[in-house]
Amino acid sequence: MSERLEPGDIAPAFTLPDADGNEISLADHKGRKVIVYFYPTALTPGCTKQACDFTDNLAALATAGYDVIGVSPDKPEKLAKFREQEHLKVTLVSDPSKEVLTAYGAFGEKKLYGKTVTGVIRSTVIVDEEGKVERALYNVKATGHVAKIIKDLGI
């Protein structure tokens, strides 16, 4: 089981390919706050709801100084299909090795339909302008999560 991050921790650096194969790094966002959210798989109902909620609120989040990056183990080709099919505006990056998911505490044992399985733990980590963890939320629900973040951040 990977270690969960706590407020004040340095957010693990990463560089991952986006849906178009371009390299996206956390360091590219230095000086802005970043909402990094981890989801199990593109093109599934819960993950689609969550990505659409982030897309629908992207302008408000950006105005408040937040960038949004979604991370899953899906390959860039699947992320591109997800983005096109659902008209997503959030940046989606691919972590098939699950190294970044693990570094952020978003991969490990979880309960799924009453069974213990190993997989992606739906999580959101908010990173401040200096690259430190401001908030780390684990086992979040897909529905209503973005609204809760916006409320909690006072946006």
Secondary structure, DSSP 4 states (H G I P E B T S, - for coil): -PPPP-TTSBPPP-EEEBTTS-EEEGGGGTTSEEEEEE-S-TTSHHHHHHHHHHHHTHHHHHHTTEEEEEEESS-HHHHHHHHHHHT--SEEEE-TT-HHHHHTT-EEEEEETTEEEEEE--EEEEE-TTSBEEEEEES--STTHHHHHHHHHT-
